[in-house]
């Protein structure tokens, strides 16, 4: 299977767990249309990476309890940075469940003169926000940046 297909399957399963979790593997198979072998392979990888967790069905009294999968909010931190103008950036730290854990504003008194200057200031603002937030770098799994722009 190609690397692209593996990534698509991983994303498909992760979205299904996020949108429908807690969810059993058999329900994932029905919801995504992926084979049971693929579901097992992908969920094993996601468990190993700490992105999802297993929860036993506490309600079932007889027989083997069902195992449900759900997003592990503590599986990592995502930083989102959004420029609202050339002089202000909002930086938010969220867990994998989407809960905002820390938010700050970064302001610049000078308009950047070049793209390199903008990138440098953005990196500095993110570095400062990481220190200010108290999170460790190894907790951060992704950074997303949005810029306002006109689209033709």
Backbone as a printed PyTorch tensor [residue, N CA C, xyz], in Angstrom:
tensor([[[  0.8540,  -1.1760,   0.0000],
         [  0.0000,   0.0000,   0.0000],
         [  0.8980,   1.2370,   0.0000]],

        [[  0.5130,   2.2500,  -0.7620],
         [  1.3260,   3.4550,  -0.8690],
         [  1.2800,   4.2630,   0.4240]],

        [[  2.2840,   5.1020,   0.5940],
         [  2.3570,   5.9770,   1.7620],
         [  1.1450,   6.9020,   1.7950]],

        [[  0.7140,   7.3410,   0.6110],
         [ -0.4610,   8.2230,   0.5350],
         [ -1.7010,   7.5110,   1.0660]],

        [[ -1.9180,   6.2630,   0.6420],
         [ -3.0940,   5.5070,   1.0940],
         [ -3.0610,   5.2660,   2.5940]],

        [[ -1.8770,   4.9850,   3.1270],
         [ -1.7330,   4.7890,   4.5740],
         [ -2.1210,   6.0680,   5.3080]],

        [[ -1.6500,   7.2160,   4.8130],
         [ -1.9700,   8.4960,   5.4440],
         [ -3.4670,   8.7980,   5.3540]],

        [[ -4.0740,   8.4910,   4.2110],
         [ -5.5150,   8.7210,   4.0440],
         [ -6.3010,   7.8330,   5.0050]],

        [[ -5.9180,   6.5640,   5.1260],
         [ -6.5990,   5.6560,   6.0500],
         [ -6.4540,   6.1360,   7.4890]],

        [[ -5.2610,   6.5830,   7.8490],
         [ -5.0160,   7.0870,   9.2070],
         [ -5.9170,   8.2810,   9.4900]],

        [[ -5.9770,   9.2130,   8.5410],
         [ -6.8070,  10.4010,   8.7160],
         [ -8.2920,  10.0370,   8.7720]],

        [[ -8.7110,   9.1010,   7.9440],
         [-10.1090,   8.6510,   7.9360],
         [-10.5030,   8.0770,   9.2930]],

        [[ -9.6550,   7.2210,   9.8390],
         [ -9.9330,   6.6030,  11.1410],
         [ -9.8980,   7.6430,  12.2500]],

        [[ -8.9050,   8.5130,  12.2190],
         [ -8.7840,   9.5360,  13.2550],
         [-10.0010,  10.4620,  13.2560]],

        [[-10.4510,  10.8670,  12.0760],
         [-11.6470,  11.7220,  11.9910],
         [-12.8820,  10.9920,  12.5060]],

        [[-13.0160,   9.7210,  12.1540],
         [-14.1720,   8.9450,  12.6130],
         [-14.1770,   8.8190,  14.1320]],

        [[-13.0050,   8.6170,  14.7210],
         [-12.9160,   8.5210,  16.1820],
         [-13.2310,   9.8740,  16.8080]],

        [[-12.7040,  10.9330,  16.2340],
         [-12.9390,  12.2680,  16.7930],
         [-14.4150,  12.6490,  16.7050]],

        [[-15.0360,  12.3540,  15.5710],
         [-16.4320,  12.7420,  15.3760],
         [-17.4200,  11.8000,  16.0570]],

        [[-17.0590,  10.5160,  16.2060],
         [-18.0110,   9.5530,  16.7400],
         [-17.6080,   8.8780,  18.0170]],

        [[-16.4540,   9.2850,  18.5680],
         [-15.9260,   8.5890,  19.7320],
         [-16.6810,   8.8860,  21.0020]],

        [[-16.5860,   8.0180,  21.9740],
         [-15.9110,   6.7240,  21.9210],
         [-16.6250,   5.7690,  20.9550]],

        [[-15.8190,   5.0000,  20.2310],
         [-16.3480,   4.1270,  19.1860],
         [-15.5730,   2.8150,  19.1700]],

        [[-16.2820,   1.7100,  18.9530],
         [-15.6510,   0.3880,  18.8920],
         [-15.0400,   0.1770,  17.5080]],

        [[-14.0480,  -0.6960,  17.4360],
         [-13.3840,  -0.9820,  16.1610],
         [-14.3650,  -1.4880,  15.1130]],

        [[-15.3030,  -2.3400,  15.5290],
         [-16.2820,  -2.8640,  14.5700],
         [-17.1530,  -1.7460,  13.9930]],

        [[-17.4760,  -0.7690,  14.8230],
         [-18.2510,   0.3760,  14.3470],
         [-17.4110,   1.2470,  13.4140]],

        [[-16.1130,   1.3360,  13.6850],
         [-15.2130,   2.0720,  12.7930],
         [-15.1850,   1.4410,  11.4130]],

        [[-15.1570,   0.1210,  11.3970],
         [-15.1430,  -0.6000,  10.1280],
         [-16.4040,  -0.2780,   9.3260]],

        [[-17.5460,  -0.3210,   9.9780],
         [-18.8140,  -0.0120,   9.3060],
         [-18.8730,   1.4400,   8.8500]],

        [[-18.3970,   2.3450,   9.6840],
         [-18.4910,   3.7770,   9.3980],
         [-17.5310,   4.2080,   8.2880]],

        [[-16.3370,   3.6250,   8.2540],
         [-15.3220,   4.0630,   7.2960],
         [-15.2880,   3.2250,   6.0250]],

        [[-15.7870,   1.9990,   6.0930],
         [-15.7070,   1.1110,   4.9420],
         [-14.3520,   0.4450,   4.7860]],

        [[-13.4730,   0.6440,   5.7550],
         [-12.1490,   0.0150,   5.7080],
         [-12.2330,  -1.4110,   6.2490]],

        [[-11.2990,  -2.2390,   5.8410],
         [-11.2930,  -3.6320,   6.3040],
         [-10.9180,  -3.7080,   7.7790]],

        [[-11.2540,  -4.8360,   8.4000],
         [-10.9140,  -5.0060,   9.8170],
         [ -9.3940,  -5.0180,  10.0050]],

        [[ -8.6600,  -5.5850,   9.0410],
         [ -7.1940,  -5.6010,   9.1290],
         [ -6.6390,  -4.1840,   9.0930]],

        [[ -7.1960,  -3.3430,   8.2290],
         [ -6.7370,  -1.9460,   8.1440],
         [ -7.0720,  -1.1960,   9.4200]],

        [[ -8.2770,  -1.4060,   9.9510],
         [ -8.6740,  -0.7510,  11.2050],
         [ -7.7170,  -1.1600,  12.3200]],

        [[ -7.4030,  -2.4410,  12.4100],
         [ -6.4800,  -2.9250,  13.4410],
         [ -5.1060,  -2.2960,  13.2790]],

        [[ -4.6030,  -2.2580,  12.0570],
         [ -3.2770,  -1.6940,  11.7950],
         [ -3.2320,  -0.2030,  12.1360]],

        [[ -4.2260,   0.5400,  11.6660],
         [ -4.2360,   1.9910,  11.8890],
         [ -4.4320,   2.3190,  13.3660]],

        [[ -5.3750,   1.6460,  14.0330],
         [ -5.6150,   1.9570,  15.4440],
         [ -4.4200,   1.5610,  16.3090]],

        [[ -3.7210,   0.4960,  15.9430],
         [ -2.5070,   0.1230,  16.6790],
         [ -1.4600,   1.2190,  16.5700]],

        [[ -1.3160,   1.7670,  15.3760],
         [ -0.3550,   2.8540,  15.1830],
         [ -0.7570,   4.0940,  15.9830]],

        [[ -2.0450,   4.4570,  15.9280],
         [ -2.5180,   5.6380,  16.6530],
         [ -2.3890,   5.4620,  18.1600]],

        [[ -2.6410,   4.2500,  18.6540],
         [ -2.4370,   3.9520,  20.0820],
         [ -0.9650,   4.0910,  20.4490]],

        [[ -0.0920,   3.5480,  19.5960],
         [  1.3470,   3.6200,  19.8380],
         [  1.8840,   5.0370,  19.8470]],

        [[  1.2670,   5.8930,  19.0520],
         [  1.6890,   7.2990,  18.9890],
         [  1.0500,   8.1380,  20.0850]],

        [[  0.1370,   7.5400,  20.8530],
         [ -0.4950,   8.2680,  21.9550],
         [ -1.5820,   9.2330,  21.5250]],

        [[ -2.1190,   9.0560,  20.3210],
         [ -3.1490,   9.9660,  19.8290],
         [ -4.5570,   9.5300,  20.2310]],

        [[ -4.7220,   8.2290,  20.4880],
         [ -6.0110,   7.7030,  20.9450],
         [ -5.7790,   6.8060,  22.1480]],

        [[ -6.8630,   6.5380,  22.8810],
         [ -6.8050,   5.6350,  24.0340],
         [ -7.9610,   4.6510,  23.9520]],

        [[ -7.8010,   3.5240,  24.6390],
         [ -8.8510,   2.5170,  24.7290],
         [ -9.5930,   2.6900,  26.0450]],

        [[-10.9130,   2.5050,  26.0050],
         [-11.7560,   2.5360,  27.2020],
         [-12.6560,   1.3100,  27.1650]],

        [[-12.7150,   0.5930,  28.2840],
         [-13.6070,  -0.5690,  28.3740],
         [-15.0270,  -0.0980,  28.6520]],

        [[-15.9750,  -0.8480,  28.1070],
         [-17.3920,  -0.5650,  28.3350],
         [-17.7410,  -0.9600,  29.7620]],

        [[-17.9360,   0.0290,  30.6100],
         [-18.2280,  -0.2230,  32.0210],
         [-19.6630,  -0.7090,  32.2280]],

        [[-20.5270,  -0.4900,  31.2580],
         [-21.9450,  -0.8430,  31.4100],
         [-22.2010,  -2.3310,  31.2100]],

        [[-21.3530,  -3.0080,  30.4710],
         [-21.5880,  -4.4190,  30.1680],
         [-21.2380,  -5.2760,  31.3870]],

        [[-22.1780,  -6.1410,  31.7660],
         [-21.9900,  -6.9760,  32.9590],
         [-21.5030,  -8.3840,  32.6110]],

        [[-22.0310,  -8.9770,  31.5480],
         [-21.6920, -10.3540,  31.1890],
         [-20.7780, -10.3890,  29.9680]],

        [[-19.9100, -11.3720,  29.9490],
         [-19.0460, -11.5580,  28.7920],
         [-17.9120, -10.5580,  28.7360]],

        [[-17.2410, -10.6080,  27.6320],
         [-16.0870,  -9.7320,  27.4190],
         [-16.5630,  -8.3080,  27.1270]],

        [[-16.0560,  -7.3190,  27.8600],
         [-16.4970,  -5.9420,  27.6250],
         [-15.9680,  -5.4130,  26.2830]],

        [[-16.7740,  -4.6020,  25.6220],
         [-16.3270,  -3.9620,  24.3820],
         [-15.2550,  -2.9400,  24.7070]],

        [[-14.3450,  -2.7830,  23.7830],
         [-13.2950,  -1.7780,  23.9160],
         [-13.6290,  -0.6250,  22.9690]],

        [[-13.7010,   0.5600,  23.5270],
         [-13.9870,   1.7560,  22.7390],
         [-12.7140,   2.5730,  22.5630]],

        [[-12.6400,   3.2730,  21.4570],
         [-11.5080,   4.1390,  21.1600],
         [-11.9740,   5.5850,  21.1970]],

        [[-11.1050,   6.4580,  21.7170],
         [-11.4020,   7.8880,  21.7120],
         [-10.1050,   8.6700,  21.6290]],

        [[-10.2260,   9.9160,  21.2200],
         [ -9.0660,  10.7980,  21.1310],
         [ -8.5030,  11.0010,  22.5290]],

        [[ -7.1770,  10.9700,  22.6380],
         [ -6.5200,  11.2650,  23.9110],
         [ -6.1570,  12.7490,  23.9150]],

        [[ -6.8950,  13.5730,  24.6660],
         [ -6.5990,  15.0100,  24.6810],
         [ -5.1420,  15.3020,  25.0640]],

        [[ -4.5630,  14.4400,  25.8860],
         [ -3.1900,  14.6460,  26.3420],
         [ -2.1570,  14.1220,  25.3400]],

        [[ -2.6190,  13.6980,  24.1630],
         [ -1.7200,  13.1290,  23.1590],
         [ -0.8130,  14.1360,  22.4790]],

        [[ -1.0210,  15.4020,  22.7190],
         [ -0.1530,  16.4230,  22.1270],
         [ -0.8130,  17.7820,  22.1360]],

        [[  0.0110,  18.7690,  21.8730],
         [ -0.4370,  20.1600,  21.8150],
         [ -0.3000,  20.6280,  20.3680]],

        [[ -1.2870,  21.3640,  19.9120],
         [ -1.2420,  21.9790,  18.5920],
         [ -1.2540,  23.4780,  18.7930]],

        [[ -0.3520,  24.1630,  18.0990],
         [ -0.3040,  25.6230,  18.1650],
         [ -0.9520,  26.1670,  16.9060]],

        [[ -1.8640,  27.0980,  17.0920],
         [ -2.4610,  27.8170,  15.9690],
         [ -2.1010,  29.2790,  16.0990]],

        [[ -1.5750,  29.8380,  15.0270],
         [ -1.2160,  31.2570,  15.0230],
         [ -1.9870,  31.9270,  13.8930]],

        [[ -2.6540,  33.0230,  14.2050],
         [ -3.4710,  33.7180,  13.2210],
         [ -3.1210,  35.1950,  13.2060]],

        [[ -2.7860,  35.6890,  12.0310],
         [ -2.5230,  37.1190,  11.8710],
         [ -3.8470,  37.8180,  11.6040]],

        [[ -4.2040,  38.7750,  12.4730],
         [ -5.4140,  39.5500,  12.2450],
         [ -5.0870,  40.8450,  11.5100]],

        [[ -3.8380,  41.2320,  11.5590],
         [ -3.3430,  42.3880,  10.8170],
         [ -1.8270,  42.2210,  10.7170]],

        [[ -1.1780,  43.1480,  10.0670],
         [  0.2830,  43.0550,   9.9450],
         [  0.9750,  43.2430,  11.2970]],

        [[  0.2500,  43.7540,  12.2560],
         [  0.8940,  44.0720,  13.5320],
         [  0.3810,  43.2590,  14.7110]],

        [[ -0.4980,  42.3000,  14.4880],
         [ -1.0300,  41.5260,  15.6020],
         [ -1.2080,  40.0710,  15.1950]],

        [[ -0.8050,  39.1920,  16.1160],
         [ -0.9600,  37.7620,  15.8850],
         [ -1.5260,  37.1520,  17.1600]],

        [[ -2.5490,  36.2960,  17.0040],
         [ -3.1010,  35.5400,  18.1170],
         [ -2.5050,  34.1390,  18.0500]],

        [[ -2.0030,  33.6770,  19.1730],
         [ -1.3900,  32.3490,  19.2460],
         [ -2.1490,  31.5500,  20.2990]],

        [[ -2.6660,  30.3870,  19.8860],
         [ -3.4340,  29.5340,  20.8020],
         [ -2.8160,  28.1420,  20.8370]],

        [[ -2.8080,  27.5530,  22.0190],
         [ -2.3490,  26.1840,  22.2400],
         [ -3.5890,  25.3650,  22.5650]],

        [[ -3.8450,  24.3030,  21.8040],
         [ -5.0150,  23.4640,  22.0440],
         [ -4.5920,  22.0100,  22.1870]],

        [[ -5.3870,  21.2430,  22.9510],
         [ -5.1180,  19.8040,  23.0520],
         [ -5.7780,  19.1060,  21.8740]],

        [[ -5.6170,  17.8000,  21.7780],
         [ -6.1470,  17.0690,  20.6320],
         [ -7.6690,  17.0040,  20.5980]],

        [[ -8.3120,  17.3360,  21.7080],
         [ -9.7690,  17.3970,  21.7350],
         [-10.2650,  18.7830,  21.3280]],

        [[ -9.3440,  19.7210,  21.0880],
         [ -9.7100,  21.0560,  20.6410],
         [ -9.9160,  22.0690,  21.7460]],

        [[ -9.6110,  21.7040,  22.9920],
         [ -9.7800,  22.6380,  24.1070],
         [ -8.6010,  23.5990,  24.1540]],

        [[ -8.9030,  24.8990,  24.2220],
         [ -7.8550,  25.9130,  24.2930],
         [ -7.2230,  25.8560,  25.6790]],

        [[ -5.9040,  25.6360,  25.7050],
         [ -5.1740,  25.5180,  26.9650],
         [ -4.4230,  26.7970,  27.3190]],

        [[ -4.0680,  27.5620,  26.2910],
         [ -3.3180,  28.7970,  26.5040],
         [ -3.5030,  29.6660,  25.2720]],

        [[ -3.6300,  30.9640,  25.4930],
         [ -3.7710,  31.8890,  24.3630],
         [ -3.0550,  33.1820,  24.7000]],

        [[ -2.4300,  33.7720,  23.7020],
         [ -1.7260,  35.0260,  23.8980],
         [ -1.7760,  35.8350,  22.6120]],

        [[ -1.4850,  37.1090,  22.7420],
         [ -1.4110,  38.0120,  21.5960],
         [  0.0440,  38.4600,  21.4420]],

        [[  0.4910,  38.5200,  20.2210],
         [  1.8270,  39.0540,  19.9420],
         [  1.6470,  40.2780,  19.0650]],

        [[  2.2500,  41.3760,  19.4800],
         [  2.1360,  42.6210,  18.7250],
         [  3.5180,  43.0800,  18.3040]],

        [[  3.5710,  43.7460,  17.1800],
         [  4.8280,  44.2890,  16.6770],
         [  4.6120,  45.7610,  16.3840]],

        [[  5.5410,  46.5760,  16.8080],
         [  5.4030,  48.0110,  16.5840],
         [  5.8340,  48.4070,  15.1780]],

        [[  6.5490,  47.5280,  14.4940],
         [  7.0330,  47.8460,  13.1560],
         [  6.4580,  46.8870,  12.1200]],

        [[  6.1420,  47.4100,  10.9590],
         [  5.6680,  46.5730,   9.8700],
         [  6.8790,  45.8760,   9.2450]],

        [[  6.8170,  44.5570,   9.0490],
         [  7.9520,  43.8590,   8.4480],
         [  8.2150,  44.3670,   7.0320]],

        [[  9.4840,  44.4750,   6.6800],
         [  9.8650,  45.0140,   5.3690],
         [  9.9760,  43.9280,   4.2990]],

        [[ 10.2770,  42.6970,   4.7340],
         [ 10.4600,  41.6040,   3.7780],
         [  9.7420,  40.3580,   4.2860]],

        [[  9.6140,  39.3690,   3.4040],
         [  9.0340,  38.0950,   3.8120],
         [  9.9030,  37.4310,   4.8740]],

        [[ 11.2110,  37.5480,   4.7080],
         [ 12.1400,  36.9610,   5.6720],
         [ 11.9600,  37.5900,   7.0490]],

        [[ 11.7110,  38.9070,   7.0670],
         [ 11.4900,  39.6210,   8.3190],
         [ 10.2000,  39.1270,   8.9810]],

        [[  9.1630,  38.9170,   8.1770],
         [  7.8980,  38.3980,   8.7080],
         [  8.0830,  37.0060,   9.2970]],

        [[  8.8070,  36.1490,   8.5980],
         [  9.0610,  34.7960,   9.0970],
         [  9.8660,  34.8570,  10.3940]],

        [[ 10.8870,  35.6810,  10.4200],
         [ 11.7230,  35.8130,  11.6150],
         [ 10.9040,  36.2860,  12.8170]],

        [[ 10.0640,  37.2710,  12.6210],
         [  9.2280,  37.7790,  13.7250],
         [  8.1970,  36.7470,  14.1770]],

        [[  7.6810,  35.9900,  13.2170],
         [  6.7180,  34.9370,  13.5640],
         [  7.3820,  33.8730,  14.4170]],

        [[  8.5770,  33.4580,  14.0160],
         [  9.3240,  32.4560,  14.7930],
         [  9.6100,  32.9910,  16.1920]],

        [[ 10.0160,  34.2400,  16.2920],
         [ 10.2890,  34.8330,  17.6100],
         [  9.0350,  34.8570,  18.4750]],

        [[  7.9000,  35.2270,  17.8880],
         [  6.6390,  35.2750,  18.6410],
         [  6.2440,  33.8810,  19.1070]],

        [[  6.4190,  32.8740,  18.2390],
         [  6.0920,  31.5040,  18.6290],
         [  7.0320,  31.0070,  19.7200]],

        [[  8.3090,  31.3070,  19.5930],
         [  9.2890,  30.9140,  20.6240],
         [  8.9110,  31.5170,  21.9760]],

        [[  8.5650,  32.8010,  21.9760],
         [  8.1860,  33.4800,  23.2140],
         [  6.9080,  32.8540,  23.7920]],

        [[  5.9220,  32.5620,  22.9280],
         [  4.6600,  31.9760,  23.3890],
         [  4.8850,  30.5980,  24.0010]],

        [[  5.7860,  29.8170,  23.4150],
         [  6.0790,  28.4830,  23.9710],
         [  6.6400,  28.6150,  25.3810]],

        [[  7.5730,  29.5320,  25.5540],
         [  8.1610,  29.7510,  26.8880],
         [  7.0850,  30.2480,  27.8510]],

        [[  6.2900,  31.2170,  27.4020],
         [  5.2530,  31.8100,  28.2450],
         [  4.1810,  30.7780,  28.6340]],

        [[  3.8840,  29.8520,  27.7410],
         [  2.8330,  28.8630,  27.9900],
         [  3.2200,  27.8360,  29.0430]],

        [[  4.5230,  27.5680,  29.1520],
         [  4.9900,  26.5550,  30.0900],
         [  4.9830,  25.1460,  29.5250]],

        [[  4.5440,  24.9650,  28.2830],
         [  4.5610,  23.6360,  27.6640],
         [  5.9620,  23.3090,  27.1770]],

        [[  6.2740,  22.0290,  27.1790],
         [  7.5680,  21.5720,  26.6850],
         [  7.4830,  21.3770,  25.1830]],

        [[  8.5930,  21.5850,  24.4960],
         [  8.6240,  21.4470,  23.0320],
         [  8.1940,  20.0640,  22.5690]],

        [[  8.5570,  19.0240,  23.3140],
         [  8.2030,  17.6650,  22.8690],
         [  6.7110,  17.3730,  23.0090]],

        [[  5.9510,  18.2660,  23.6600],
         [  4.4990,  18.1140,  23.7410],
         [  3.8090,  18.6450,  22.4770]],

        [[  4.5040,  19.4910,  21.7480],
         [  3.9250,  20.1470,  20.5690],
         [  4.0570,  19.2200,  19.3630]],

        [[  2.9030,  18.8780,  18.7740],
         [  2.9100,  17.9440,  17.6460],
         [  2.7300,  18.6410,  16.3020]],

        [[  2.1100,  19.8000,  16.2760],
         [  1.8980,  20.5270,  15.0260],
         [  1.7760,  22.0200,  15.2990]],

        [[  2.0870,  22.8100,  14.2560],
         [  1.8820,  24.2580,  14.2830],
         [  1.1740,  24.6360,  12.9910]],

        [[  0.1170,  25.4130,  13.1090],
         [ -0.5980,  25.9190,  11.9320],
         [ -0.6100,  27.4220,  11.9750]],

        [[ -0.4160,  28.0530,  10.8160],
         [ -0.3740,  29.5140,  10.7270],
         [ -1.3420,  29.9710,   9.6420]],

        [[ -2.1490,  30.9640,   9.9650],
         [ -3.0550,  31.5220,   8.9570],
         [ -2.7130,  32.9820,   8.7140]],

        [[ -2.7980,  33.3630,   7.4480],
         [ -2.5180,  34.7320,   7.0450],
         [ -3.7160,  35.2750,   6.3000]],

        [[ -4.1070,  36.5290,   6.5760],
         [ -5.1980,  37.1170,   5.7930],
         [ -4.6990,  37.4360,   4.3930]],

        [[ -5.5170,  37.1360,   3.4100],
         [ -5.1210,  37.4180,   2.0340],
         [ -6.3430,  37.4210,   1.1380]],

        [[ -6.2340,  38.1220,   0.0400],
         [ -7.2840,  38.1010,  -0.9750],
         [ -7.0410,  36.9110,  -1.8820]],

        [[ -8.1270,  36.2490,  -2.2380],
         [ -8.0210,  35.0910,  -3.1250],
         [ -8.8080,  35.3950,  -4.3870]],

        [[ -8.1510,  35.1970,  -5.5170],
         [ -8.8140,  35.4140,  -6.8090],
         [ -9.6480,  34.2460,  -7.1990]]])
